[in-house]
Amino acid sequence: MPELPEVETVRLGLSELLPGRVFAVVAHDTDRSFPNAVADVRTFLVSASVQAVKRRAKVLLIELSSNYSLVIHLKMTGQLVFVSPQERFGAGHPNDSLVGQLPDKSTRVEFTFADGSKLFLTTSASSAGSGCCPPQRCRLSTLCAKLGTNRLMLPSLPMLS
């Protein structure tokens, strides 16, 4: 399972790449990987722009302009890979999806942005998942309720030489 530093690495990388990007299409392999009503996806995800990428414990929260959040848990073997013509960033459980051609057999959810860039949620098992929910429901969800209070994120201190 990705540990907290790995999840924070995912958050840091995506927080540089995603804000301002607009979701255009989402495709998924099973309802377990992306358990959302089609109408909700059309209303709250498609055409919404990314406002911020945050983290609560080991859960990533991608805040949207629709006042909803895309909630992603990598679980045991999950990873997120961002691909555009200019750059590629991937982090999470290491496997061939980090460097290989995507989508591949481990792709569970594929998010396409209006500019053609993509974000892939991959996992070697069917464990990783994502969902779209309003902030008030996110705070009350079974997953988030189990997380407890998030630790404070302290600013980086300069290294002593």
N, C-alpha and C positions, 0 to 999 in steps of 0.2 A: 504494500500500500504506500502511495506517495506520502512522505512525511511532511510536516508543516513547512520546512524550508523549501521543498520541491514545489509545493502548492504556492508558496509566496513567489518563487521564481516564475511560475506560470502567470501569476497576477501581475508582477512587475513587467514582464515581457508584453503581455496583452494590453496593459494600461498605456504602453507606448504606441501600440499599433491600432487599437480598435476605436478609441473615442472619435466621434464624428462620422464613422462609417454607418451606412444605412442598410439594414437587412432587406434583402429582396426575395429570397427563396430559402426554404428549409426543407430538407429531405431526410428521412430516417428509415432505418431498417425495420424496427418493430415499435409498437406502442410503448413497450417497456423502456426503450431508449429515450423516447420523447413523448411522454404521456400528456398530450394537450389536445383539446378540441380544435378542429380545423378552423372554426369560426373565431376562437380566441387567438390563434396564430395569425390569422388575417387581420384581426382588429388591433392586437397589441404588440406583435413582433414585426410582421412585414411592414415596411415603410418607417419603422421606428429607428432612430439613430442611437448609437451607443453614447451614453453620457459619462460613464465611469466604469472601471473594473475594480471591484472590491473583494474582500475575502472575510469570511467569518469561519473561524477554525479551519477546517479543510474543505470548505465549500466556497466556490467562486460565485460572486454575484455580479452580473453584468447589468448595470442600471440603464434603463431605456428611456427615451424621450416620451414614451407613452405612460410613464409612471409605473411601469411594470419592471420586473427584474427577471433576467434569464439566470436560473440557478443551476449550477453544474457541480456534480460531485464525481471525482475521478475514480473513486473506490479503489479496488485492488490493482488493476492494470491499465487504468485510463490515462490518456494523454490528449492534449489539445495541440493542434498544428495549424498555424496560420500560413497561408500561401498567397502571394501576389506576384506579379511579374518582377517586382523590384526586390522582394525579400521573402524569407521563409524563417519562421520561428516555431519551435516545438519544444514542449517540456512535459514532464510527467513520467510515467513508467517507460523505461527505455525499450524500444523494439524497432523493427525495420520501418514502421510508419513515420518515424521522425525524419528519415532521410529518403525514403522510397517514394514511388509514384502514388498519389492519392486521387480518388478514393481507392481503397484496397479492401481486402476481405475483412479487415478489422474495423472499418469505418462504420460507426453506428449512427452518427448524425453529421450532416453536411450543411453548413450555413453559407449561403452565397450573399455577398454584399452588392450593392448597386454598382460599385466600381469594378466588379468582376473578381475581387479577392474572395478568398474562402477561409472558413474556419472549420476544421474537422475534429470531431470528437471520436477518438478511436480507442478500442480496447480489445485485448485478446479473448476476453470473456464477455458475456453480455451484462456485465455488472455496472459499468459507468452509465450515468444517466443525466438528463437535463430536463428542466421544466420552466415554464413561463408563468409567473404569478405576480399579483399586485403586492406591494410592500407589506400591507397589513396581513395578507394571507401568508406571505413568506415567513413573517415573524412567528406566526401561529402554526406553521406546518409541522408535521411530525418530525421531519428531519431537522429543521432549525431549532425546534424546542429541545432536542436532545443535545444540542451543541453547547449550551451554557453561555456564559459571558465570554466575549472575545477579549483576549489580552490586549493591552495597549500596545500600539506600534510606536516605538520611540524613534526619534530622528537619528540618523547615522552620526557617529562621532568621528572626528578625524583620527587617522592612525598616528600613533606616536612613533617617532623614528629612533 
